[in-house]
Amino acid sequence: MSLDRWEPFREFMTLREAMDRLFEESLVNWRRLGVGAGERTMRLPIDAYATDNEIVIIAPVPGVNPEEVEITLEGDTLTIKGEIKPPLENVDYIFQERAYGPFSRTLTLNVPVDAEKAEATFENGLLTLTIPKAESVKPKTIKVKSK
């Protein structure tokens, strides 16, 4: 028999976790009831990081054909749009947790980029967008000369 130390704060969740859970459960219930069907646009979850030379954005878009994803880059504003097809209609689901419908995400990059050299790849349901930074913002090394 082992004794575990009781930690009263272990079971508490942060306010952010509570709000995320509240909104997630509310949206799932609305979809299940058919409220607002076709009116909502899901917020596409992304991961984004920057290197010295580029900005990389990764977004999960399972079940979406690459040709059906629309990516626009105007100035420093990036928008990714598409639609995840609805589930089967002729079955009674035991669980239906996957989100479906139109999705969109707009980001302000706040860094000058070279839109002409941007590339998007699609592999295993992940969209990876690589956008090179403009030459003017790339780090430059200045060598010190001695006299």
Secondary structure by P-SEA (a helix, b strand, c coil): ccccccccccccccaaaaaaaaaaaaaaaaaaaccccccccccccbbbbbcccbbbbbbbbcccccccbbbbbcccbbbbbbbccccccccccccccccccccccccccccccccccbbbbbcccbbbbbbbccccccbbbbbbbcc
